[in-house]
Amino acid sequence: MNSNNEADTIIEIGGQDAKFTTMQNGMVTSSVMNNVCAAGTGSFIEEQAVKLGVNLSDYAGRAINTPSPVPVIAAPFFMERDINNYLTEGYTVDEVLASVLHSVCENYLAKVAVEASIGQQRMLSGRYSPQSGAGCRL
C-alpha cells in the first residue's frame, strides 16, 4: 500500500477481513480488524455476486446508484435467506446487489469502524473496496 501523508482514515475491505485504521501525520494512531464475521468482507460480496450471476467487475456499476430496497441483516446466514426471499418477492438483481452492499457497509460501520473517528481524508484499501462499490457507500 502506498503511504499517503494526507490520509487520516484507511478503510480496508479485504477478502477475509476488514480493517479500520486512523492516522495522523502519516503515522498509525489506531487500528481495528474484524476477522470473525464474514458479512463484513469482500469474500461475502463475491460469493453473493456469483450466486446472482454477476461479475465482480460489474458489481459497483449495477449496485452503487440503486437504492437498497429493504432492511438488511448483516449475518451471512440470514442475508442468504433474505436474498432468496427478495428475489421471490420480485426485487431486481440490482436491488439485491445494493442490499448486499448496504449490509456489508452497515456491518463494517457497526463492527469494525469507529464512526466518530472517520476522517475527511479517506484512503480505500483492499481488493473489494473499489470493485464492489463498498468504499463508495462508506
Rosetta silent file (secondary structure, phi, psi, omega in degrees, C-alpha in Angstrom):
SEQUENCE: MNSNNEADTIIEIGGQDAKFTTMQNGMVTSSVMNNVCAAGTGSFIEEQAVKLGVNLSDYAGRAINTPSPVPVIAAPFFMERDINNYLTEGYTVDEVLASVLHSVCENYLAKVAVEASIGQQRMLSGRYSPQSGAGCRL
SCORE:     score description
SCORE:     0.000 S_00000001
   1 L     0.000  133.808  176.578    0.000    0.000    0.000 S_00000001
   2 L   -74.697  137.731  177.146    1.318    3.427   -0.877 S_00000001
   3 L   -74.758  139.800  178.148    1.688    5.800    2.027 S_00000001
   4 L  -131.943  102.627 -176.273   -0.452    8.901    1.846 S_00000001
   5 L   -64.778  -15.758  178.029    0.505   11.506    4.452 S_00000001
   6 L   -80.938  -25.697 -175.761   -2.783   13.315    3.807 S_00000001
   7 L   -67.985  134.948  173.189   -4.920   10.297    4.758 S_00000001
   8 L  -114.293   -5.481  179.287   -6.365   10.269    8.248 S_00000001
   9 E  -144.500  131.948  173.439   -8.515    7.171    7.740 S_00000001
  10 E  -115.759  121.139  176.810   -7.868    3.884    5.943 S_00000001
  11 E  -107.217  117.238 -177.285  -10.929    1.804    5.143 S_00000001
  12 E  -124.874  124.909  173.334   -9.963   -1.685    4.051 S_00000001
  13 E  -119.043  102.863 -178.521  -12.276   -4.438    2.920 S_00000001
  14 L   -96.981 -175.866 -177.976  -10.206   -7.485    2.138 S_00000001
  15 L   -68.166  -37.312 -175.406  -11.133  -10.981    1.117 S_00000001
  16 L  -119.674  -10.524  179.362  -11.160  -12.459    4.610 S_00000001
  17 L  -148.673  172.580  176.608  -11.123   -9.487    6.944 S_00000001
  18 E  -133.700  141.922 -177.730  -11.899   -5.818    7.218 S_00000001
  19 E  -130.147  150.803  175.433   -9.725   -3.175    8.845 S_00000001
  20 E  -132.115  121.765 -176.362  -10.201    0.373   10.056 S_00000001
  21 E  -129.226  134.530  173.035   -7.107    2.482   10.656 S_00000001
  22 E  -108.590  148.327 -176.949   -6.760    6.071   11.773 S_00000001
  23 E  -136.907  156.703  172.905   -3.634    8.089   11.095 S_00000001
  24 E  -144.072  125.337 -178.618   -2.126   11.410   11.989 S_00000001
  25 L    54.820   39.169  177.180    0.827   12.923   10.131 S_00000001
  26 L    78.975    3.742 -179.297    1.392    9.657    8.284 S_00000001
  27 E  -112.322  139.189  178.128    1.579    7.591   11.491 S_00000001
  28 E   -69.221  128.733  177.075   -0.964    4.983   12.571 S_00000001
  29 E  -108.178  -22.583  179.295   -2.808    6.069   15.706 S_00000001
  30 E  -161.358  145.527  177.848   -5.371    3.271   15.897 S_00000001
  31 E  -147.629  133.030  179.755   -6.182    0.077   14.031 S_00000001
  32 E  -129.059  139.590  178.908   -9.111   -2.319   14.363 S_00000001
  33 E  -129.441  138.353  173.690   -9.648   -5.576   12.466 S_00000001
  34 E  -110.420  114.980  176.677  -12.736   -7.729   12.106 S_00000001
  35 L  -127.185   19.506 -178.438  -11.914  -11.291   11.173 S_00000001
  36 L   -99.188  -48.064 -173.257  -14.858  -13.036   12.820 S_00000001
  37 L  -100.917  119.498 -177.577  -17.904  -12.185   10.727 S_00000001
  38 H   -68.113  -16.736 -177.372  -17.727  -12.912    7.002 S_00000001
  39 H   -68.116  -14.951  179.697  -20.512  -10.438    6.239 S_00000001
  40 H  -101.495   17.994 -176.001  -18.050   -7.574    6.503 S_00000001
  41 L  -121.941  164.272  179.465  -15.588   -8.924    3.994 S_00000001
  42 H   -66.262  -29.423  179.937  -15.098   -8.948    0.279 S_00000001
  43 H   -62.972  -33.029  177.519  -15.477  -12.699    0.052 S_00000001
  44 H   -66.472  -42.877  177.030  -19.117  -12.280    1.118 S_00000001
  45 H   -60.178  -46.686 -178.062  -19.657   -9.711   -1.646 S_00000001
  46 H   -64.549  -42.020  179.146  -18.006  -12.012   -4.170 S_00000001
  47 H   -60.270  -43.146 -179.124  -19.992  -15.067   -3.060 S_00000001
  48 H   -69.124  -37.046  177.086  -23.282  -13.210   -3.444 S_00000001
  49 H   -60.483  -44.659  179.578  -22.260  -11.841   -6.853 S_00000001
  50 H   -61.622  -45.859 -179.892  -21.518  -15.386   -8.036 S_00000001
  51 H   -61.326  -31.203 -178.823  -24.860  -16.650   -6.706 S_00000001
  52 L   -93.497    2.715  177.119  -26.638  -13.834   -8.539 S_00000001
  53 L    71.715   31.787 -177.675  -24.683  -14.421  -11.777 S_00000001
  54 L  -115.737  131.050  174.615  -22.928  -11.041  -11.704 S_00000001
  55 L   -67.483  139.746  179.723  -19.249  -10.474  -12.481 S_00000001
  56 H   -57.715  -34.891 -179.685  -17.473   -8.729   -9.631 S_00000001
  57 H   -66.501  -20.006  178.323  -16.169   -6.157  -12.114 S_00000001
  58 H   -95.378   -9.747 -171.751  -19.798   -5.222  -12.922 S_00000001
  59 H   -56.499  -56.367 -175.122  -20.969   -5.135   -9.315 S_00000001
  60 H   -58.147  -44.460 -179.190  -20.329   -1.481   -8.476 S_00000001
  61 H   -61.982  -30.353 -178.967  -21.868   -0.189  -11.683 S_00000001
  62 H   -86.738  -29.087 -171.654  -25.041   -2.136  -11.052 S_00000001
  63 H  -103.627  -28.504 -167.187  -25.421   -1.533   -7.325 S_00000001
  64 L   -65.137  -34.528  179.996  -23.968    1.835   -6.417 S_00000001
  65 L  -100.914   10.778  178.929  -26.803    4.021   -7.746 S_00000001
  66 L  -101.815  124.218  179.082  -29.550    1.559   -6.852 S_00000001
  67 L   -64.821  144.475  173.537  -31.253    2.163   -3.516 S_00000001
  68 L   -74.427  113.272 -169.298  -31.223   -0.721   -1.084 S_00000001
  69 L   -76.926  -18.209 -172.093  -34.941   -1.526   -1.099 S_00000001
  70 L  -139.160  154.750  173.353  -35.204   -3.442    2.110 S_00000001
  71 L   -60.642  145.652 -177.106  -33.654   -3.572    5.548 S_00000001
  72 L  -116.881  151.101  175.760  -30.753   -5.965    5.546 S_00000001
  73 L  -102.325  132.267 -173.373  -29.490   -8.444    8.070 S_00000001
  74 L   -79.751  -19.507 -178.923  -25.721   -8.394    8.459 S_00000001
  75 L   -75.200  132.325 -176.907  -25.241  -12.064    9.340 S_00000001
  76 H   -55.103  -40.409 -179.228  -24.364  -14.139    6.259 S_00000001
  77 H   -58.755  -47.353 -178.078  -26.816  -16.925    7.116 S_00000001
  78 H   -72.779  -34.944 -179.335  -29.748  -14.517    7.287 S_00000001
  79 H   -64.665  -41.888  178.719  -28.591  -12.450    4.321 S_00000001
  80 H   -62.975  -40.318  176.235  -28.519  -15.513    2.073 S_00000001
  81 H   -63.069  -45.387 -178.719  -32.046  -16.394    3.197 S_00000001
  82 H   -63.218  -38.225  179.310  -33.157  -12.805    2.648 S_00000001
  83 H   -57.807  -46.701  178.749  -31.661  -12.724   -0.863 S_00000001
  84 H   -61.643  -41.188  178.554  -33.836  -15.670   -1.882 S_00000001
  85 H   -64.669  -43.110 -178.849  -36.884  -14.005   -0.338 S_00000001
  86 H   -60.306  -43.994 -179.277  -36.166  -10.678   -2.086 S_00000001
  87 H   -65.880  -40.461  178.011  -35.907  -12.357   -5.479 S_00000001
  88 H   -63.315  -35.360 -179.553  -39.111  -14.316   -4.842 S_00000001
  89 L   -77.874   -5.524  175.219  -40.865  -11.075   -3.871 S_00000001
  90 L   101.217    6.484  175.058  -39.887   -9.536   -7.200 S_00000001
  91 L   -68.090  148.359  179.449  -36.934   -7.328   -6.330 S_00000001
  92 L   -76.127  161.574  176.368  -34.451   -6.945   -9.167 S_00000001
  93 H   -59.003  -40.520  179.717  -30.972   -8.430   -9.059 S_00000001
  94 H   -62.725  -38.228  177.136  -29.570   -4.874   -8.916 S_00000001
  95 H   -66.062  -38.007  178.000  -31.721   -4.108   -5.863 S_00000001
  96 H   -68.429  -40.723  175.793  -30.486   -7.285   -4.196 S_00000001
  97 H   -58.114  -42.910  178.782  -26.876   -6.370   -5.056 S_00000001
  98 H   -63.426  -38.286  178.627  -27.465   -2.984   -3.426 S_00000001
  99 H   -65.386  -41.914  176.979  -28.882   -4.692   -0.342 S_00000001
 100 H   -60.978  -47.278 -179.580  -25.831   -6.939   -0.050 S_00000001
 101 H   -61.275  -43.503  178.066  -23.543   -3.937   -0.416 S_00000001
 102 H   -61.346  -41.468  178.926  -25.545   -1.992    2.161 S_00000001
 103 H   -60.254  -46.206 -179.785  -25.333   -4.959    4.526 S_00000001
 104 H   -62.306  -43.358 -179.461  -21.546   -5.155    4.208 S_00000001
 105 H   -65.967  -43.982  178.666  -21.195   -1.407    4.811 S_00000001
 106 H   -63.187  -40.982  177.911  -23.529   -1.420    7.809 S_00000001
 107 H   -62.714  -42.565  178.768  -21.682   -4.416    9.244 S_00000001
 108 H   -61.101  -47.020 -178.426  -18.351   -2.627    8.712 S_00000001
 109 H   -66.736  -34.332 -177.709  -19.606    0.518   10.436 S_00000001
 110 H   -81.003  -33.665 -170.738  -21.139   -1.434   13.328 S_00000001
 111 H  -114.470  -12.567 -176.077  -18.385   -3.975   13.961 S_00000001
 112 L  -122.415  -58.907 -174.759  -15.132   -2.553   12.622 S_00000001
 113 L   -75.092  154.239  169.972  -15.049    1.208   12.175 S_00000001
 114 L  -105.360   97.685 -170.395  -15.331    3.769   14.895 S_00000001
 115 H   -51.903  -38.783 -179.018  -17.737    6.098   13.082 S_00000001
 116 H   -65.363  -18.968 -177.792  -16.802    9.126   15.161 S_00000001
 117 H   -97.027   -0.854  179.585  -13.181    8.625   14.080 S_00000001
 118 L   -69.341  118.555 -176.097  -13.798    8.529   10.320 S_00000001
 119 L   -85.704 -173.699 -178.834  -11.798   11.444    9.000 S_00000001
 120 L   -86.793  -28.052 -178.269  -12.136   13.673    5.977 S_00000001
 121 L  -105.510   90.075 -175.331   -9.167   12.267    4.023 S_00000001
 122 E   -95.721  141.743  173.655  -10.065    8.627    3.462 S_00000001
 123 E  -117.546  127.271  177.260   -7.958    6.032    1.711 S_00000001
 124 E   -93.174  137.013 -178.885   -9.679    2.899    0.418 S_00000001
 125 E  -139.991  160.896  179.793   -7.678   -0.291    0.504 S_00000001
 126 L   100.970  151.635 -175.416   -8.326   -3.941   -0.133 S_00000001
 127 L   -59.266  -34.418 -167.786   -9.358   -5.835   -3.211 S_00000001
 128 H   -96.775  -17.324 -176.380  -13.075   -5.277   -2.808 S_00000001
 129 H   -54.892  -58.179 -177.842  -13.478   -1.626   -1.797 S_00000001
 130 H   -76.746  -36.483 -174.157  -13.385   -0.069   -5.280 S_00000001
 131 H   -66.311  -38.007 -174.815  -14.572   -3.076   -7.326 S_00000001
 132 H   -92.524  -17.055 -175.854  -17.753   -3.693   -5.406 S_00000001
 133 L    93.031    1.521 -178.775  -18.625   -0.120   -4.579 S_00000001
 134 H   -58.946  -40.909  179.532  -18.263   -0.749   -0.848 S_00000001
 135 H   -64.161  -32.906  179.359  -15.949    2.221   -0.480 S_00000001
 136 H   -67.218  -36.423  179.641  -18.455    4.463   -2.201 S_00000001
 137 H   -74.389  -26.139  179.527  -21.127    3.553    0.317 S_00000001
 138 L   -84.813    0.000    0.000  -18.763    4.173    3.217 S_00000001
